[in-house]
Amino acid sequence: MTEAVKILAPALTIVLGSIVPAYAIGKIGVTALEAIGRNPEAESGIRTAMILAIAFAEAIAIYVLVVALILKFT
């Protein structure tokens, strides 16, 4: 039983921890494209804010990867 938990814990961490950042990145992209469609003159500012927001969302996924690696190798 303990070996099964040691194998499944990192896998479940990656699966569950990747869902929210993936959803967030998709939502950020959709919202940015809608904003650019409504106001094309503001494209450069919207793009900058979108890239920054995506980077922060991606950082959460990297934290999840680090936690999964810690779980796997301890």
N, C-alpha and C positions, 0 to 999 in steps of 0.2 A: 504494500500500500504506500509506503513512504517513497519508494522508487517511482511509482506512478505520479505522485504529487511533484517530485523533483523534475520529472520530464514534462508534465503538463503545465506547471506554473509559468515557465518562460513563454510557452506557446500561447497560453491564454492572456498573458500580459501584453504580448505583441498584438494579438487579435483585438482585444477589447480596447487597448490603448491607442490603436491606429484608427478606430472608427471615427472618433470625434475630430481629430485633426484633418482627416480626409474630407469629412462633411464640411468642416469650417473652410477649408481651402476652396472647395466647390462653391460654397455660398459666397465667399469673398469674390471669386471670379465672376459669378453671375451678377452680383450686385454692382460690381465695377463696370461690367459691360452695359448694364442697364443705365447706369449713371452717364457713361460716355455717350450712349445713344440719345439720352435726353439733352446733354450739354456737351457737344463735341469740342467746344473751345477750351474746356477744362480738362482735356485728356491727359496732359502731362502731370498735373497735380493728382488726378485720380489714379493714374498709373503708379506714381511714386507711393501713394498711400496704400495701394493694393499690394505692391511688392513688399512693403514693410510689414503689412498685416499677414501676408503669406509666410514671410520669414518667421514671424512669431509663432504662427500655427505649426510650422514645420519644426520649430524648436521643441514643441511639446512632444512630437513624434520621436525626436532624437532622445529626449529624456526617457521616454518609454523604452527605447532600445537599450539605453544604459541600464535601466532597472532590470530588464529581461536578461541582460548579460550578467549582471550581478547575481540574479537568482540562479542562473545556469551554472556559474562557476563557484558558488559557495556551497 
